[in-house]
Amino acid sequence: MSLMNALRRVADLPGIRAVVLRPGVRRRIARVLAARFLVGAWCTTTPWTVLRREFLDAGTTHLYVLRRTGLPIALQHGRDMEALFEVFVRGEYEPPSELRARLTNPSVVLDIGANIGAFSAWARGRWPQADIVAVEPVAENARVYRAWATTAQDTLRLIEAAAGTEPGHAVFVQGMGGGDRRASPDDMQGDQQTVGTGFVTVPVVDILPVMADADVIKMDIEGGEWPILADPRLADLRSVTLVMEYHRHGAPFLPAADAARQLLTRAGFRTGFARPNHWGHGILWAWKD
């Protein structure tokens, strides 16, 4: 992480930031930096097959077996190695030792922003008795999720929608070099299509009632977390542990970590074990009885 933070500091230098934030440049940089994710292939029982397909079969989707648990995971080659790396190599959601006693026997695990389901697969291996509910609005991600989740239909449920505070629809922006996210007014200005970005309308589910049934919640929705954290119904949740990635995009104020802590504390959560990065994003744990 220190190397990445050093690169991000360089990217913040005057004159450089404006260049690297161009969507086309961000995508090219992301492809170069993605080489470090290839070690994730060794999380599967067939790492050389994963690597061969990553280089030769980009765009194809294949099913693999996770070495640690023997459970399936699907990857679309050319884009999904980062998810595998973050969850199974870097241990992005490994609970702090101080919280593990709270997490011994959850009945329902909620994966908000499921992407291809790396966290869901990790959670299924850690808590095989739990029902897992996943929420993912991007059709391509949902397709990869279903490719492996059909083997566990009794314990996995996929909601193909964005998480929000009321049902409806939302416009997402894609191709910005990071995760797909809700479009902001700035995104909608200008001809985004000319620089490789695009917009798609997706359904939105009111996520608060779904959260009320969960014992463990993971949330990573690229800035879509802020309306949820500000919803007064969040205070009604009980006996829940939340691990979330907070983002600068959409934060009510900066630093985004402080904004997340304030909103969660207001809803009755205790917070801790934050892992920030130089961009002002990071992981934060929160829990309440």
C-alpha positions as CSV (number, residue, x, y, z in Angstrom):
1,M,0.0,0.0,0.0
2,S,2.9,2.4,0.6
3,L,4.0,2.2,-3.0
4,M,0.5,3.0,-4.2
5,N,0.2,5.9,-1.8
6,A,3.6,7.2,-3.1
7,L,2.3,7.0,-6.7
8,R,-0.9,8.8,-5.6
9,R,1.2,11.6,-4.0
10,V,3.0,12.1,-7.3
11,A,-0.3,12.2,-9.1
12,D,-1.3,15.1,-6.9
13,L,1.5,17.3,-8.0
14,P,0.6,20.5,-9.9
15,G,0.0,19.9,-13.6
16,I,-0.1,16.1,-13.2
17,R,-3.4,15.6,-11.4
18,A,-5.4,17.2,-14.3
19,V,-3.8,14.7,-16.7
20,V,-4.1,11.5,-14.7
21,L,-7.8,12.2,-13.9
22,R,-8.7,12.1,-17.6
23,P,-10.7,8.9,-18.0
24,G,-8.6,7.6,-20.8
25,V,-5.4,8.1,-18.9
26,R,-6.9,6.6,-15.8
27,R,-7.8,3.5,-17.6
28,R,-4.3,3.1,-19.1
29,I,-2.7,3.6,-15.8
30,A,-5.1,1.1,-14.2
31,R,-4.1,-1.5,-16.8
32,V,-0.4,-1.1,-16.0
33,L,-0.9,-1.2,-12.2
34,A,-3.2,-4.2,-12.5
35,A,-0.2,-6.4,-12.9
36,R,0.2,-6.6,-9.2
37,F,-3.2,-8.3,-8.9
38,L,-2.0,-11.3,-10.9
39,V,-0.8,-12.9,-7.6
40,G,-4.5,-13.5,-6.9
41,A,-4.4,-16.4,-9.4
42,W,-2.8,-18.4,-6.6
43,C,-6.0,-18.1,-4.6
44,T,-7.4,-20.7,-7.0
45,T,-6.5,-24.3,-7.5
46,T,-5.5,-23.6,-11.1
47,P,-3.3,-20.5,-11.1
48,W,-1.6,-21.1,-14.4
49,T,-4.9,-21.5,-16.2
50,V,-6.1,-18.3,-14.6
51,L,-2.9,-16.4,-15.8
52,R,-3.1,-17.9,-19.3
53,R,-6.7,-16.8,-19.8
54,E,-5.9,-13.4,-18.2
55,F,-3.4,-12.7,-21.0
56,L,-5.0,-14.7,-23.9
57,D,-8.7,-14.8,-23.3
58,A,-9.7,-11.3,-22.1
59,G,-13.5,-10.8,-21.9
60,T,-14.3,-14.5,-21.3
61,T,-15.8,-15.7,-18.1
62,H,-14.7,-18.9,-16.4
63,L,-15.4,-20.8,-13.2
64,Y,-12.6,-21.6,-10.7
65,V,-12.2,-23.2,-7.3
66,L,-10.9,-21.3,-4.4
67,R,-7.9,-23.0,-2.9
68,R,-8.7,-22.2,0.8
69,T,-12.3,-23.3,0.9
70,G,-13.0,-25.4,-2.2
71,L,-15.8,-23.1,-3.2
72,P,-16.4,-21.7,-6.6
73,I,-15.7,-18.2,-7.9
74,A,-16.2,-16.8,-11.5
75,L,-13.9,-14.3,-13.2
76,Q,-14.3,-12.3,-16.3
77,H,-10.7,-12.1,-17.6
78,G,-9.2,-8.8,-18.3
79,R,-11.0,-6.9,-15.5
80,D,-11.8,-9.0,-12.3
81,M,-8.4,-9.9,-10.9
82,E,-8.5,-6.9,-8.6
83,A,-11.6,-8.1,-6.8
84,L,-10.0,-11.5,-6.2
85,F,-6.7,-9.9,-5.0
86,E,-8.4,-7.4,-2.6
87,V,-10.6,-10.0,-0.9
88,F,-8.4,-13.1,-0.9
89,V,-4.8,-11.8,-0.9
90,R,-5.0,-8.4,0.8
91,G,-7.7,-9.6,3.2
92,E,-9.7,-6.4,2.7
93,Y,-12.6,-7.6,4.9
94,E,-10.8,-9.8,7.4
95,P,-12.3,-8.8,10.8
96,P,-10.1,-7.1,13.4
97,S,-9.4,-9.5,16.2
98,E,-11.4,-7.3,18.6
99,L,-14.6,-7.8,16.6
100,R,-14.3,-11.5,15.8
101,A,-16.4,-12.6,18.8
102,R,-19.3,-10.6,17.3
103,L,-19.0,-12.5,14.0
104,T,-19.0,-16.1,15.0
105,N,-22.5,-17.1,13.8
106,P,-24.3,-14.6,11.7
107,S,-27.6,-15.7,10.2
108,V,-27.7,-13.1,7.3
109,V,-24.8,-11.5,5.6
110,L,-25.6,-8.6,3.3
111,D,-23.2,-7.7,0.4
112,I,-24.0,-4.2,-0.8
113,G,-22.1,-3.4,-4.0
114,A,-21.4,-7.1,-4.6
115,N,-19.5,-6.6,-7.9
116,I,-18.6,-10.2,-9.1
117,G,-19.2,-11.6,-5.6
118,A,-15.7,-11.9,-4.2
119,F,-16.9,-10.9,-0.8
120,S,-20.0,-13.1,-1.0
121,A,-17.7,-16.1,-1.9
122,W,-15.4,-15.2,1.0
123,A,-18.3,-14.9,3.4
124,R,-19.8,-18.2,2.2
125,G,-16.5,-19.9,3.1
126,R,-16.3,-18.2,6.5
127,W,-19.9,-18.5,7.5
128,P,-21.3,-21.5,5.6
129,Q,-24.5,-21.5,7.7
130,A,-25.4,-17.9,6.8
131,D,-27.8,-16.7,4.1
132,I,-26.1,-14.2,1.9
133,V,-28.0,-11.4,0.2
134,A,-26.1,-9.5,-2.5
135,V,-27.0,-6.2,-4.1
136,E,-25.4,-5.3,-7.5
137,P,-26.8,-2.9,-10.2
138,V,-24.3,-3.4,-13.0
139,A,-25.5,-6.1,-15.4
140,E,-22.1,-7.3,-16.4
141,N,-21.0,-7.8,-12.8
142,A,-24.3,-9.6,-12.0
143,R,-23.8,-12.0,-14.9
144,V,-20.4,-13.0,-13.5
145,Y,-21.9,-13.3,-10.0
146,R,-24.7,-15.6,-11.2
147,A,-22.1,-17.8,-13.0
148,W,-20.8,-19.1,-9.7
149,A,-23.7,-18.4,-7.3
150,T,-26.1,-20.8,-9.1
151,T,-24.2,-23.6,-7.3
152,A,-25.5,-22.3,-4.0
153,Q,-29.0,-21.1,-4.7
154,D,-30.2,-22.2,-1.3
155,T,-28.0,-19.7,0.6
156,L,-27.4,-16.9,-1.9
157,R,-29.8,-14.3,-3.2
158,L,-28.8,-11.6,-5.7
159,I,-30.8,-8.3,-6.0
160,E,-30.0,-6.7,-9.3
161,A,-30.4,-3.1,-8.3
162,A,-28.5,-0.2,-6.8
163,A,-28.7,0.4,-3.1
164,G,-30.6,3.6,-2.1
165,T,-33.0,5.1,0.4
166,E,-36.1,4.8,-1.8
167,P,-37.1,2.6,-4.7
168,G,-36.9,4.0,-8.2
169,H,-34.1,4.4,-10.8
170,A,-30.7,6.1,-11.0
171,V,-28.3,7.0,-13.7
172,F,-24.8,5.4,-13.4
173,V,-21.6,6.5,-15.1
174,Q,-19.3,3.8,-16.4
175,G,-15.8,3.7,-17.8
176,M,-14.2,6.3,-15.5
177,G,-11.3,4.1,-14.6
178,G,-12.8,3.0,-11.3
179,G,-16.0,1.4,-10.1
180,D,-19.2,2.3,-11.8
181,R,-21.1,4.8,-9.7
182,R,-24.1,7.1,-9.6
183,A,-23.7,10.0,-12.0
184,S,-23.2,13.4,-10.5
185,P,-24.3,16.7,-12.2
186,D,-20.6,17.2,-13.2
187,D,-20.6,13.8,-14.9
188,M,-23.6,14.7,-16.9
189,Q,-22.1,17.8,-18.4
190,G,-20.3,17.6,-21.7
191,D,-20.0,14.7,-24.2
192,Q,-18.8,12.0,-21.9
193,Q,-19.1,9.4,-24.7
194,T,-16.2,10.9,-26.6
195,V,-13.8,10.0,-23.8
196,G,-15.0,6.4,-23.4
197,T,-17.5,6.8,-20.7
198,G,-21.1,6.0,-20.8
199,F,-24.4,6.3,-18.8
200,V,-26.8,3.6,-17.9
201,T,-30.1,3.7,-16.0
202,V,-30.5,1.0,-13.3
203,P,-33.2,0.2,-10.8
204,V,-32.8,1.3,-7.2
205,V,-34.0,-0.7,-4.1
206,D,-34.7,0.8,-0.7
207,I,-31.8,-0.9,1.1
208,L,-32.7,0.1,4.7
209,P,-35.4,-2.7,5.2
210,V,-32.8,-5.2,3.8
211,M,-30.2,-4.0,6.1
212,A,-32.6,-4.4,9.1
213,D,-32.5,-8.2,8.5
214,A,-28.7,-8.5,8.4
215,D,-26.2,-9.4,11.1
216,V,-23.1,-8.5,9.0
217,I,-23.1,-5.9,6.3
218,K,-20.4,-5.1,3.8
219,M,-20.9,-1.9,1.7
220,D,-18.7,-0.6,-1.1
221,I,-20.8,1.5,-3.6
222,E,-18.4,4.2,-4.8
223,G,-20.0,7.2,-3.1
224,G,-23.5,5.8,-3.0
225,E,-23.1,5.2,0.7
226,W,-23.7,8.8,1.8
227,P,-27.5,9.0,1.5
228,I,-27.8,5.6,3.3
229,L,-25.5,6.8,6.2
230,A,-27.6,10.0,6.5
231,D,-31.0,8.2,6.5
232,P,-32.6,8.4,10.0
233,R,-33.7,4.8,9.7
234,L,-30.1,3.7,10.1
235,A,-30.5,4.4,13.8
236,D,-33.1,1.7,14.0
237,L,-30.7,-1.1,13.1
238,R,-29.7,-3.4,16.0
239,S,-27.1,-6.1,16.6
240,V,-25.2,-5.5,13.4
241,T,-21.6,-5.2,12.3
242,L,-20.8,-3.1,9.2
243,V,-17.6,-2.9,7.2
244,M,-17.7,-0.3,4.5
245,E,-15.5,1.5,2.0
246,Y,-16.0,5.3,2.2
247,H,-15.3,7.6,-0.7
248,R,-14.7,11.2,-1.3
249,H,-17.3,11.3,-4.1
250,G,-20.5,12.5,-2.6
251,A,-19.2,13.0,0.9
252,P,-21.0,15.7,2.9
253,F,-17.7,17.1,3.9
254,L,-14.0,16.1,3.9
255,P,-12.1,14.2,5.2
256,A,-14.6,11.5,4.1
257,A,-13.5,9.3,7.0
258,D,-14.6,11.9,9.5
259,A,-17.9,12.3,7.6
260,A,-18.5,8.5,7.8
261,R,-17.7,8.4,11.5
262,Q,-20.0,11.3,12.3
263,L,-23.0,9.9,10.5
264,L,-22.5,6.4,11.9
265,T,-22.0,7.7,15.5
266,R,-25.2,9.8,15.1
267,A,-27.0,6.5,14.2
268,G,-25.7,4.9,17.4
269,F,-22.8,2.9,16.0
270,R,-19.3,2.6,17.5
271,T,-16.6,2.9,14.9
272,G,-12.9,2.0,14.5
273,F,-10.2,0.1,12.7
274,A,-10.1,2.5,9.8
275,R,-7.6,1.9,7.0
276,P,-7.4,5.1,4.9
277,N,-5.4,5.6,1.7
278,H,-3.9,8.7,0.1
279,W,-7.0,9.4,-2.1
280,G,-9.1,10.0,1.0
281,H,-11.0,6.7,0.6
282,G,-10.7,3.8,3.0
283,I,-12.2,0.9,5.0
284,L,-14.1,1.6,8.3
285,W,-15.7,-0.8,10.7
286,A,-18.8,0.1,12.7
287,W,-21.0,-2.0,15.1
288,K,-23.9,-1.7,17.5
289,D,-25.9,-3.9,19.8
